[in-house]
Amino acid sequence: KKEMENISVAVEFKHHGYKPPPGWIEASRHLIWDVKMDFTRKARWVKDGHKTADIVSSSFAGVVSQESVRIALTYAALNDIPVVAADIQNAYLQAPSSEKHYIICGDEFGEEHRGKVALIRRALYGGKMAGQDYWRHMRRFMSELGFKACKADPEVWMREHTSPSGESYWEYVLLYVDDCLIISHQGMSILRNEIGVHFKLKEESVGEPKLYLGGKIIKKAYETKEGIKDLWSFSSSQYIQNACKNVKQYLKNETRPGFKVTKKDNRSPISSGYRPELDETEELSPEDASHYHSLIGVLRWIVELGRVDIITEVSMLASCF
């Protein structure tokens, strides 16, 4: 019920017997059910984008890089600038859709709308253009607020501002889809009075960041000649430890031959002389492929964070596949 109330703003309900406009295509959909880590029940109404025609233009939607996050946190620590964060609720539903799709309402929309034609007016999860539609919408919005995109990372938005002491400096908003990280003396004001006016924020996410891009953020105090200052640390330790634990447990429960953790000192998931075009081994199942992809993500984290001390262990796990 909560999900369908949120979705209702994304569709335009028509009367019974209404015929869709020329050029509009019917799309199918389904509901995804899940239980989150804290046992919260969640449902997501998703458009079946995989059943719609392929798009001819790029659907790329950029996200802020981890390097930019670390630079921003360093900038905040060196200049004593507060850091706040927030998640945007139902972010895609804020953006107009560039696709001309409609649906025939089912039971999930209630008795009064069952069988009606509904035109999809907003970007919906599952749509092939949804990511880019939201990305374009967010870029226009940030420009209207007076921010401009950084040339080094387009998802780092910057705007000149004056500190409480009267000094001019740059305030930043880092965007990873619906995750906002703000470096500014007026960070809460930007969230509440600017971004929050147009987008609905998840209240439990508003405040100093604890997690961002899968990394754990911790604020620590350290002593300098000028006095006590805040230092921000950005660590993937929790993410990597959980990933390694999950893979070890997965391999422990796996009974097929060859799936075991070896003591070999591997520095890469595959050997340096690997020739994929000559590989005749059996392909992984969808479940095994998903686990392997997760390991590649862990290795990427390690390389970017310079954690060479644990590369051997994770590479050893990856080589089991």
Backbone hydrogen bonds, N-H to C=O, Kabsch-Sander energy under -0.5 kcal/mol:
donor,donor_aa,acceptor,acceptor_aa,energy
5,E,1,K,-1.8
6,N,2,K,-1.6
7,I,3,E,-2.3
8,S,4,M,-1.6
9,V,6,N,-0.9
10,A,7,I,-2.6
11,V,7,I,-0.5
11,V,8,S,-0.7
12,E,119,L,-2.9
13,F,11,V,-0.7
14,K,117,V,-2.5
18,Y,15,H,-1.8
24,W,21,P,-1.8
25,I,100,K,-2.4
27,A,102,Y,-2.9
30,H,46,V,-2.2
32,I,44,R,-2.8
34,D,42,K,-2.4
36,K,40,T,-2.7
39,F,36,K,-2.3
42,K,34,D,-2.6
44,R,32,I,-2.3
46,V,30,H,-2.9
46,V,44,R,-0.6
47,K,125,Y,-2.5
48,D,28,S,-2.6
49,G,47,K,-2.1
51,K,48,D,-1.7
52,T,49,G,-1.3
64,V,175,L,-1.5
69,V,65,S,-1.5
70,R,66,Q,-2.1
71,I,67,E,-2.4
72,A,68,S,-2.5
73,L,69,V,-2.3
74,T,70,R,-2.1
75,Y,71,I,-2.6
76,A,72,A,-2.3
77,A,73,L,-2.0
78,L,74,T,-2.6
79,N,75,Y,-1.5
80,D,77,A,-0.7
81,I,76,A,-2.5
84,V,182,I,-2.1
85,A,207,G,-2.9
86,A,180,C,-1.9
88,I,178,D,-2.6
89,Q,200,K,-3.3
91,A,88,I,-0.7
93,L,90,N,-0.8
94,Q,91,A,-2.0
95,A,92,Y,-1.6
97,S,121,R,-2.4
101,H,99,E,-1.0
102,Y,25,I,-2.1
103,I,118,A,-2.3
105,C,103,I,-0.6
105,C,116,K,-2.9
109,F,106,G,-1.6
110,G,107,D,-1.9
113,H,110,G,-1.1
114,R,110,G,-1.0
115,G,105,C,-2.5
116,K,113,H,-2.2
118,A,103,I,-2.4
119,L,12,E,-2.3
120,I,101,H,-2.4
121,R,10,A,-2.6
121,R,119,L,-0.8
122,R,10,A,-1.7
123,A,92,Y,-0.7
123,A,95,A,-2.8
127,G,124,L,-2.0
130,A,127,G,-0.8
133,D,129,M,-2.8
134,Y,130,A,-2.4
135,W,131,G,-2.2
136,R,132,Q,-2.9
137,H,133,D,-2.1
138,M,134,Y,-2.7
139,R,135,W,-2.0
140,R,136,R,-2.1
141,F,137,H,-2.0
142,M,138,M,-2.5
143,S,139,R,-2.0
144,E,140,R,-1.9
145,L,141,F,-1.2
146,G,143,S,-1.4
147,F,142,M,-2.1
148,K,158,M,-2.4
150,C,153,D,-0.7
150,C,156,V,-2.9
156,V,153,D,-2.3
157,W,155,E,-0.6
157,W,173,V,-2.9
158,M,148,K,-2.7
159,R,171,E,-2.0
161,H,169,Y,-2.9
163,S,167,E,-3.5
166,G,163,S,-2.4
169,Y,161,H,-2.8
171,E,159,R,-2.8
172,Y,183,I,-2.1
173,V,157,W,-2.5
174,L,181,L,-3.4
175,L,155,E,-2.2
176,Y,179,D,-2.3
178,D,176,Y,-0.7
179,D,176,Y,-2.1
180,C,86,A,-3.0
180,C,178,D,-0.6
181,L,174,L,-2.2
182,I,84,V,-3.3
183,I,172,Y,-2.6
184,S,82,P,-1.5
184,S,182,I,-0.7
187,G,184,S,-1.1
190,I,186,Q,-2.2
191,L,187,G,-2.1
192,R,188,M,-2.9
193,N,189,S,-2.7
194,E,189,S,-0.5
194,E,190,I,-0.9
195,I,190,I,-3.0
196,G,191,L,-2.6
198,H,194,E,-0.8
198,H,195,I,-0.8
199,F,195,I,-2.8
201,L,199,F,-0.5
202,K,87,D,-2.7
203,E,201,L,-0.8
205,S,202,K,-2.0
206,V,202,K,-0.6
206,V,203,E,-1.2
207,G,85,A,-1.8
212,Y,215,G,-2.5
215,G,212,Y,-2.1
216,K,235,S,-4.0
217,I,210,K,-2.9
217,I,215,G,-0.5
218,I,216,K,-0.5
218,I,233,S,-2.0
220,K,218,I,-0.5
220,K,231,L,-3.5
222,Y,229,K,-2.9
224,T,227,G,-2.3
227,G,224,T,-1.0
229,K,222,Y,-3.0
231,L,220,K,-4.0
233,S,218,I,-2.8
235,S,216,K,-2.8
235,S,233,S,-0.5
240,I,236,S,-2.8
241,Q,237,S,-2.8
242,N,238,Q,-2.1
243,A,239,Y,-2.0
244,C,240,I,-2.8
245,K,241,Q,-2.3
246,N,242,N,-2.4
247,V,243,A,-2.2
248,K,244,C,-2.5
249,Q,245,K,-2.1
250,Y,246,N,-2.3
251,L,247,V,-2.8
252,K,248,K,-2.0
253,N,249,Q,-1.7
254,E,250,Y,-0.8
259,F,256,R,-1.4
260,K,258,G,-1.3
262,T,260,K,-0.6
266,N,264,K,-1.7
274,Y,271,S,-1.5
278,L,275,R,-1.8
279,D,276,P,-1.0
289,A,285,S,-2.9
290,S,286,P,-1.8
291,H,287,E,-1.8
292,Y,288,D,-2.2
293,H,289,A,-2.4
294,S,290,S,-1.8
295,L,291,H,-1.6
296,I,292,Y,-1.8
297,G,293,H,-1.8
298,V,294,S,-1.7
299,L,295,L,-2.5
300,R,296,I,-2.1
301,W,297,G,-1.9
302,I,298,V,-2.3
303,V,299,L,-2.5
304,E,300,R,-2.4
305,L,301,W,-2.0
306,G,302,I,-0.7
306,G,303,V,-0.8
307,R,302,I,-2.1
308,V,306,G,-1.9
310,I,307,R,-1.4
311,I,308,V,-0.7
312,T,308,V,-0.5
314,V,310,I,-1.7
315,S,311,I,-2.8
316,M,312,T,-2.1
317,L,313,E,-1.7
318,A,314,V,-2.4
319,S,315,S,-2.2
320,C,316,M,-0.6
320,C,317,L,-1.0
321,F,318,A,-1.7
